[in-house]
Structures are given as structure tokens and as C-alpha cells.
Amino acid sequence: MKWSRELRIARRSIRTALKAASAMAASKLAAPPQATPWSVPDPLHSTLSEVDGFGSNPGRLRMLVHRPTDPPRRDAPLIVLLHGCGQSAASFAAEGGWTALANRLAVPLVLPVQSQDNNQGRCFNWFRPMHTSRGHGEALSIRQMVSKAIQRFGSDPERVFIAGLSAGGAMAAALLASYPEVFAAGAVCAGLPVGAANTLSEALRRMAEAGPMRSPAGWADAARRAAPMGYRGPWPRLSIWHGAADRVVDPENARLLATQWATIHGIGLEPTQTERLDGIRHDQWVMQGKAILELWNLDALGHDWPPDAVGSIARFWDIAA
């Protein structure tokens, strides 16, 4: 049988991921210097600039941007990246392969940065309604960053994408639900479904044991409640990644997230097509010849970002060949 290019790439990514240090052990981001708009905050990441004055910023986040080595063309895509707990946004972008992808495609990156003042572990507050609700908290801050970056770079507002790891992945899913008209598609690695928790104690429980028990319609309703009142779509497409060896976030959360997104798109719960190869399972839900949803289960991967996953995600988003 002839395996897809994406499945072969993912197989290589497992080997790389097993040799890589855990993303959650990444060095913490140094305290920011006094920055002026578009100044360079860190000589080790000279392509990064910090943006001030991007909005009211109710979530009290910092905004970094990566400008690709070649100036982005007008109407190019825009990618938002949400780091994991205790992780450097710059390291996540570089080590995860996003910086290289951005340079290859001449696409700017927006890197929201969480602070210890907001969350002791520097996790995005994906489980607090005050930060995930449309028009509030961190969700609004990230929405304001998107608007600023579109204005600054002339990005295509119809091709804005978001990806995240762990707490950043759960926050990315929450933003896809609360701002479905802003994002064309997303990618969630080691995350959780929208509405899985509303308090810290619930969040810790759902990380250890996926839930709560809901019907597929119940999960879809949890996402719909976050969207603008009366919103009927279209809904963003979604790429989901999770390692079966994850001991931080129960891998069953990936299946619940796929159930939630398949239901909200009005497609069947069973994938349209499935490929398996050496501990990798790739499910896709296809509608009218286009993949709307995909789920990657990687047996050997722990709580990490598969380093080579970005190429598959970029092809799923239709921004790379």
C-alpha cells in the first residue's frame, strides 16, 4: 500500500520528538526590556519584535511578531502561535519548526506571551470563561493582536490561522469557537475540547481524565455558546495532534475535541478515511473533496509538539504544497 506523504513525515517526527527535550521544560522567557513599538526585545531572536499599543489588552498579554526574512507580500496568510505552560514563545516558534515555515512562505507570525502575573505557570487561561469569552480577557487581547498584525502586514483576513500546544492548544480551540469568523483553521496539539472545564480544579481533573460525559451534541453546543449569538458558520477547519504516551493531558481529550468539531461541522463522527503506519493513526473527515477535520494519534509521543508536524499542518491549511 502506498502511504501518504503526511503519514511518512509524521513517522519521522516521532523519532525526532523522542530525542527532543520536553516542550514543557523549555527555558522561561526572560523579563521583557522596555520596548517601543516594533523594537527588537531579544538579540538571540533578532527576527522578533514586540508590539505595544495593539489595543485595550484586557488579558494583559505581550505581543511578539516574527517578520520573515523576505518581506511578506500583501494578502499573505497570518499565523498565531500559543505556547505551552512555562514555555518561551520564541522557542516554541523556532523549535517547533514554525519560524522556518514562516521564512519559507514569507508569512508573519504573531506570538502572544503569557505572564506569571496572569498565571503562575504562565499557562494561557483556557479554562476561565473571563479569558475565553468573546470580547473579554485573553481572548480579546489575542483578537486585537490579529487586527494589529493584519493592519501592519496587509495580511489576508480570510487566511488567519492559529495553533497551540497544551494550554496553548486548548486556548487555540477556545478562540476558534469564540471567534469563528476570524480564523480559517487551527491546529491543536495535546489540548482539550472547548468547555471541558470552567475552574482550575476542573481543568486539572480534565487534564488527568478527559470529560465530562456529554453527548456529541452537548460538546458541539459548548462550542456554539462561545460564538457570536446566532452564528451559523462557516466554522474553522481543525487539525488535532496528540501523543498516546502523554502523561500530562489525557489523550482521550483529542477524541472528544474531534467529536466536538465533527458535530459542529455537521459531519459524521466516523472518519471518512483512516491510515495507519508504525504507531501512527491519521483520521480525516472529508466533505466535498476537502478535509474539514483531521486527527493524528502518535503512539510513541509524550507531551510534546511533533517537530515535523508543521509541514502537514500547513498543507492541511492549504498554505503550502
N, C-alpha and C positions, 0 to 999 in steps of 0.2 A: 504494500500500500504506500502511496506517495504522501508524505506528511507535509503539512503547510509550513511555509516559511516562518510564521509566527510561533508555531509549536517547536520548531528546531531552535529558534532563538531563545525561547523560554527555557528549553532544556539546558542550553549553555549558561543561562543566567543563574540557574540553581547552583551550578558548580562554583560560579563566581561568588554568589551570595554566601555560600558556606565558608568561604575563605575570608569574607569581609567581616570587619568588626560590626557589632550590632549598631544599628542606626540610633538606638536609644542611648548608647554610650558615647555618642558623638560629643565633642568638646562644646562647652557652653559658649554662646555668643558673648563677646566682650561688651562691656557697657559702652553705649554709643558716645562719640565725641559730640561737641556742639557742631551741628551740621546746618548748612544753609541749603536751600533747595537745589537738588541735583549735585550736591557735593559728594566726594568720594569718602566714605567713612572708614575704610579699612584698606591699607596698601596691599594686603595679601589677596584682596578681591577687587582689583583695580577696575573691573568692569561694572562693579556695583555702585549705585548712587542712592543716597537717601533723599526722600521727598518729604518736605514739610508742607503744611497748608493744603492738604488734599481734601479737607472737609472738616466737619464738626468733630469727627473721630470719637464717637461716644464710647467705643471699645478700648480706647487708649492704646492702640497698636502703633508700631512703627511700620513705615513703608519703605522697602528697598526695591530697586529695579535693577535688572541686568539688561544692559544695552548690548546687543550682539555686535560682533566685530565688524560686520558690514551693516551700514545703516539700514534699519527696517524700511521696506517700501510702504507707502501708504496703502491702507486696506489689507495689511498683513494680519495674520491671527495674533491673538494675545493670550498668554498662558499665566494663570495664577497658581502658585505653589504654596501649600500649607505644611509646614514642618511638623515633626512629631514632638512629643514632650522632651524638654531639656535639650533639644537639638538645635544646632545652628542652621538658620535658613539658608545661609550661603553654602554650608557644607552639604545640606540636603540637595540643593540645586546642582552642585558640582559633582558630588559623589554618586548621585542618582542618575547622572547622565543628561540632566535637563539643560545644563549650560552648553554642553557640546551640541545638543539638538538645536538649541536656540541659535547658536552661532552658525550651524549648518543651514538652517532655514531662514536666517535673518529675522527671527521673531523675538520680540522683547518678553521678558519675564517680570512678573510682579511677585514680590516675596513679602507678604505680611509677616511681622515678627511679634511674637507674644512676649510679655514681660513677667518677671516674677511678682511684681506688684499686683498683676491681674490674676495670676495662678501660680501657686508656689512651685509647681513642677514645670512651669512655662508651657502648659498644655493649653491649646485653644479650648474654650469652654463650650464644647459641643453639646453638653447635656443641660445647660442652663437656658431656659426659654428667653430670659432677658438678653442673651447674647446670640441666640439663633433666630429669633423672630424678625421678620421683615421690618425694616425701619428702626431697629434697635441694636445697641451694643456692638459686639464684634462683627456681626453680620453686616450692619450698616457701614461700619468702618471699611470693611473689605469691598463693599459695593462702591463706596466713594473712591477707593483706590483704583478700581476698574475704570470709573468715569474719568479720573485724572489721567490715567495711562492712555486711554483711548484718545483723549484730547491732545496729550503730549506727543504721541507717536502716530496719530492718524490711523489707529488700528481699526479693523473691520468690526463693528459692533455685533455683527451676526456670527462672528467666529471667535468668541471668547470662551476659553476652556479653563477648567480648574482641576487640580489633582492634589492629593494629600496622603500622608502616612499616619496611621494610628489615630490619635486625637485629631490630627490634621485631616485624615481621611474621613472621620466621622463629621468633622466640621464642613468638609467639602460636600458631603452628601446633604447636610442641612442647608447649605447655600443653594444647591441645585433645586431643593424643594422650595425655599423661601424666595428665590429669585430665578424662577424657571425661564423667564423671558430674557434674562441677561446671559446665561450660559448655554452654549450649543451642546456641550457634552462635558463629561467629567471622568475622573479615574480615582478610585478609592482602593487603597492598599491597607489591609489589617484594620479596617474601620468597622463601623456599626451602622445599622439602619436608622433612618430618621425617626425620632420619637421613642427610641429604645429606653431612654432614661430622662428624668427631669431634675434629679438631685444627685449630689456626689455619691451618696450611699447606693443609689440605684445604678449609677454609672459603673461603680466598682463591681457591683453584682453582675451586671450585664457583660462586662469585660470577662469575668470568670465563667459566666454561664449565660449563653445567648437567650434572649427572650424580650419581653414577656410573651405568654401564649396569646396569639392573635390569629384570626383568620387572614388569608391574603387580602381580603377587602379591608380588614381592620388596619393592616400595615399600610395599604395604599391611602386610606383615609388620614393616617397620621402625617403622611407627606402632603396630602392635598390641603390639610388645615394650615400648613405653613405658607402656602402660596397666596397670591392676591385673591381676594374674595371673588368667587365666580369664575376663576381661571379655568379654562378648558383645554389648554395646550397651545402649541406643542410642548412636550416635555423633553428635557435634555436626554441624550443618549448616555450610557454609562458602561465603563469598563471596570470590573471588580477583580482584585487580586488578593489572595490570602494563602499563607503557608499552613499546611496541616500540622507542622511542628511548632506553631505559635503557642507559647505558654503565657502570653500576656493578654491577648484578646482571643476569646473562643472562636475558632474558625467557623463555627456554625452561624456566626453573625453574617458571614459572606452570603450564605444561602438565604438568610432572611432578607438581606438587602436586595438580592436578586429577585426574590419573591415580591418584595415591595415594588421594585421598579418594573418588573414584568406586568404586574397588576395595574399599576398606574398608567402604563402604556396600552393596556387593553389587549395584551398578547398572552398566550397560554403559559402556564407555569413550567411545562416541559420544554427544554431547549429544542430548537429546530435541528441543530446538528451538534455532535459531540466528537471530539478527537481525544485519544489517549496515547501517551508515549512515555515510558520510563518514569512513572511517578508524576506525570503532568496530565491534568484533565482540563480541556478547553471547551466550554459550552458556549454556544451562540444562539441568540434569539433573532431570527431574521424576518423582516417584514418587507414585502415588495422588493426583494433582492438586496436589502440593505440591513446590516447588523445594527439592531437597536440597542442590544444589551449583550454583554459577554461576561463570563465568569471563569477565571483561571484559578484552579486548585493545584498547589505545588507541594507535593508530599514532603520534600526534604527541607523546605524553607521555614525558618522560625519567624520571629517578629522583626522583619527586615523588609526593605524595599529591594525587589529583584533588580540588580544593576542594569540589565539589558532590557528591562520592560518598556522603556520609553519609546523605543522604535515601534514595538507592537501597538502601543497606545496611540502614537502619532498616526499610524496607518488606520487604526480604528476611528480616530477623529477626522480622517481624510485630509490631513495637512502634510503628509509625507507619503512617498511611494514605497 
